[in-house]
Amino acid sequence: MNIALARPGLDHLVSGIGDIVAKDLSPRDAAFAVADFLRVNLPGLDILTDEERAGKPDTYHSFPLHTQEEFSIVAVVWRPGQETRVHDHVSWCTFGILSGVEYETLYRDMGDHLVEIGRAANYPGEVSGFAPPGDIHKVENTSSEVGVSLHVYGADVGRLGSSVRRYYDLPVR
């Protein structure tokens, strides 16, 4: 489903990502192939309206830009200090940073607790991808500006309602 607004660069993204997904790659290979495509084709902030780029005062906000059975493209807007809960995903994911800094903390599930296994600060223009399992993380906008990131999921988040498979409320040791 395409959203009715004209979004510069979206048609090109949908076409290119659709071509990659049609190859029926493994989840990991799909995430990396879409990341390679997104590195060269990361759109500008004008893919969102001024109102959308302002974000929400209480929490980060997601804007589905395109959804279909095989993949979804979602913009996420984060005001400074906004963060997710610790979670994982239903499918592979690729993300590109348009503004702000997405600081990601990675975890391993040990059954009765989580262990921090890594951290990464992702800056504008950077693109990365991952595939479950092993995608347990928390993300925060650590910059002083509103952050915008573009996420591509290998699932129909319009039908599912979210890309999140599970939230983790386990202690971190």
C-alpha positions as MATLAB code, in Angstrom:
seq = 'MNIALARPGLDHLVSGIGDIVAKDLSPRDAAFAVADFLRVNLPGLDILTDEERAGKPDTYHSFPLHTQEEFSIVAVVWRPGQETRVHDHVSWCTFGILSGVEYETLYRDMGDHLVEIGRAANYPGEVSGFAPPGDIHKVENTSSEVGVSLHVYGADVGRLGSSVRRYYDLPVR';
ca = [
       0.000    0.000    0.000;
       1.499    3.322   -0.999;
       0.648    6.316    1.139;
      -1.085    9.032   -0.931;
       1.521   11.756   -0.289;
       4.166   12.381   -2.936;
       7.398   11.262   -1.318;
      10.594   12.084   -3.242;
      12.599    8.940   -3.949;
      10.035    6.481   -2.569;
       9.071    4.946   -5.930;
      12.752    4.271   -6.687;
      13.219    2.652   -3.254;
      10.147    0.453   -3.665;
      11.256   -0.680   -7.115;
      14.879   -1.389   -6.141;
      14.028   -3.131   -2.869;
      11.303   -5.105   -4.643;
      13.875   -6.369   -7.165;
      16.158   -7.520   -4.339;
      13.379   -9.208   -2.354;
      12.172  -11.018   -5.493;
      15.510  -12.888   -5.560;
      14.311  -14.892   -2.521;
      17.597  -14.506   -0.624;
      18.212  -15.751    2.903;
      17.137  -13.207    5.560;
      20.739  -12.215    6.292;
      21.628  -11.864    2.600;
      18.435   -9.871    1.945;
      19.249   -7.462    4.791;
      22.780   -6.915    3.485;
      21.671   -6.560   -0.165;
      19.022   -4.004    0.790;
      21.639   -2.193    2.919;
      23.966   -2.010   -0.102;
      21.119   -0.577   -2.203;
      20.089    1.885    0.513;
      23.669    3.174    0.931;
      23.565    4.431   -2.645;
      19.892    5.466   -2.623;
      19.257    6.863    0.855;
      16.615    9.569    0.402;
      16.680   13.041    1.891;
      14.635   14.389    4.777;
      12.058   15.613    2.255;
      10.663   12.069    2.136;
       8.658   13.290    5.166;
       6.599   16.444    5.579;
       7.731   19.199    7.955;
       4.996   18.124   10.375;
       6.132   14.472   10.312;
       9.787   15.489   10.830;
       8.846   17.399   14.002;
       8.209   14.147   15.877;
       5.972   13.594   18.877;
       6.667   14.992   22.366;
       6.082   11.746   24.286;
       7.721    9.001   22.228;
       9.402    8.228   18.927;
       6.976    7.842   16.033;
       6.891    5.515   13.026;
       5.445    6.441    9.628;
       4.783    3.524    7.265;
       5.708    4.826    3.816;
       5.106    1.595    1.892;
       3.819   -1.811    2.943;
       3.295   -4.995    0.997;
       3.486   -8.683    1.820;
       7.236   -9.037    1.161;
       8.604   -5.845    2.735;
       7.795   -2.502    4.333;
       9.487    0.884    4.348;
       9.010    2.860    7.559;
      10.339    6.268    8.622;
      11.050    6.671   12.343;
      11.269   10.103   13.963;
      13.010   10.514   17.318;
      13.242   13.665   19.376;
      16.420   14.013   21.467;
      16.542   11.409   24.244;
      13.654    9.291   22.942;
      14.312    5.558   22.943;
      12.778    2.164   22.347;
      12.311   -0.621   24.843;
      14.640   -3.601   24.467;
      13.161   -5.679   21.642;
      13.799   -7.920   18.658;
      12.119   -8.167   15.249;
       9.850  -10.448   13.231;
      12.113  -10.251   10.181;
      15.342   -8.921    8.727;
      15.799   -5.162    8.925;
      17.906   -2.549    7.194;
      18.083    1.038    8.411;
      19.627    4.276    7.201;
      20.119    7.438    9.235;
      18.855   10.703    7.707;
      19.437   12.961   10.746;
      20.354   12.703   14.416;
      22.328    9.885   16.023;
      20.774    6.484   16.635;
      22.675    4.892   19.483;
      22.086    1.151   19.547;
      22.794   -1.203   22.446;
      22.870   -4.921   21.561;
      22.021   -7.761   23.944;
      22.143  -11.552   24.187;
      19.288  -13.415   25.890;
      20.678  -15.710   28.599;
      17.273  -17.063   29.633;
      16.801  -15.261   32.945;
      18.756  -12.099   32.062;
      20.287  -10.144   29.198;
      23.983   -9.483   28.639;
      25.130   -6.392   26.764;
      27.244   -7.500   23.809;
      27.837   -4.284   21.897;
      27.101   -0.649   21.195;
      27.081    1.430   18.041;
      26.450    5.074   17.269;
      24.877    5.451   13.822;
      25.279    8.865   12.138;
      23.563   10.515    9.150;
      24.341    8.675    5.922;
      25.197    5.415    7.674;
      23.292    2.262    6.777;
      23.257   -1.141    8.449;
      21.240   -4.330    8.430;
      20.620   -7.443   10.494;
      18.499  -10.568   10.638;
      17.126  -12.592   13.533;
      18.142  -14.373   15.633;
      20.550  -12.221   17.569;
      18.855   -8.899   16.906;
      17.925   -7.968   20.480;
      18.566   -4.265   20.924;
      17.512   -0.875   22.246;
      17.819    2.326   20.227;
      18.033    5.943   21.431;
      18.454    9.316   19.730;
      21.502   10.670   21.565;
      21.849   13.829   19.477;
      20.470   17.280   20.278;
      18.441   17.329   17.056;
      15.381   15.439   15.894;
      16.506   12.146   14.409;
      15.001   10.577   11.320;
      15.791    7.084   10.127;
      14.464    4.936    7.322;
      13.813    1.265    8.143;
      13.122   -1.535    5.683;
      11.620   -4.715    7.130;
      11.209   -8.053    5.396;
       7.577   -8.242    6.533;
       4.258   -6.482    6.040;
       4.161   -4.213    9.094;
       0.844   -2.821    7.873;
      -0.729   -6.241    8.379;
       1.289   -7.125   11.500;
       0.933   -3.716   13.156;
       4.610   -3.592   14.143;
       8.057   -4.935   13.282;
       8.611   -5.994   16.905;
       8.474   -9.703   17.695;
       9.091   -9.445   21.445;
       9.890   -6.913   24.167;
      12.432   -7.956   26.810;
      11.937   -6.907   30.425;
      14.747   -9.112   31.728;
      17.479   -7.628   33.946;
      20.772   -6.747   32.280;
      23.830   -8.252   33.982;
];
